[in-house]
Amino acid sequence: MKNIPFRLGIHPINWVGEDVKEHGDATTFEQIVDEIQKLGLTGTEMGRKFPTDQEVLKQELASRGISLTSQWKSVLFSDPSYHEAELEAYRAHAKFLKEMGSTVISTCEAGGSLHFDLRQSPSEVQRLNEEQWEALAKGLNAAGAIAKEYGLKLTYHHHGGTVVERPEEIDKLMELTDPNLVYLLFDTGHAYYGGADPLSVLQKHYDRVAYVHLKDIRPEVLAEARDEKSDFITCIRKGVFTVPGDGCIDFAPIINELVSRNYEGWALLEGEQDPHLHPAYDYAARALQYLDSLIAEEGEQ
């Protein structure tokens, strides 16, 4: 990665599925972090195979020169009756990440989601009304203030199968929230999945971007899934996502945008797919070569 100027890491979801539990379920924590180290990467997020003992986790990551960049946090702010409990849980989450040396909190609204909302199992995403949007913004601003107390940034993860997945929903969330408290986790794959042009999202909201996920899309799989009206989890099982360079997204202008704007945050590789069919280490190694070559190409122009 000699040409990549920003901090590059990789998500453990490449080895072990978070939404599709059977993907890589037999994979061990040791294999994941050993292969991250072998790839020459120094950042990763919390995964479900990681030790729950904080001191053990610190020791295991430090021994391999790996930092914990973040950990996913679902919230239920669209329902005001949950705010108090959710903010208390958010503070505990922020405290843990601060102690682990992280700088951002990957945050996503669970309300109305097909797969995160534990209150219900809707057949389709339950889009927010204006009151729910206002409640969501209020909750995120309050959580962002908590994150700020701990020297962290709340980075909102626009995500497939949730109430903030479409380009207009990303725009609305950015408009309603305080730019000093709520930032954006820009995810290339989820942007495309939600119907947006990833580069346009990055350019429009770059000033709010504090964290990046680099993920690609297999367009033929997405088209088939759309025709079959498949839900988000089924799309993952079908293999809609892959690593950069293995799908249809043109990463050259995206990487160039990050480089030209002197992006200094973390960018994590993601390829949320079955590692039995698509071995995580091999796919990641090819993705790293691909991304490195893009920066070399941009520099030659």
Buried (B, 14 or more C-beta within 10 A) or exposed (E): BEBBEBBBBBBBBBBBBBBBEEBBEEBEBEBBBEBBBEBEBBBBBBBEBBEEEEEEBBEBBEEBEBBBBBBBBBBBBBBBEBBEEBBEBBBEBBBBBBEBEBBBBBBBBBBBBBBBBEEEEEEEBBEBEEEBBBBBBBBBBBBBBBBBEBEBBBBBBBBBBBBBBBBEBBBBBBEBBEEEBBBBBBBBBBBBBBEBBBBEBBEBBBEBBBBBBBBBBBEEBBEBBEEEEBBBBBBBBBBBBBBBBBBEBEBBBBBBBBBEEEBEBBBBBBBBBBBEEBBBBEBBBBBBEBBBEBBEEBEEE
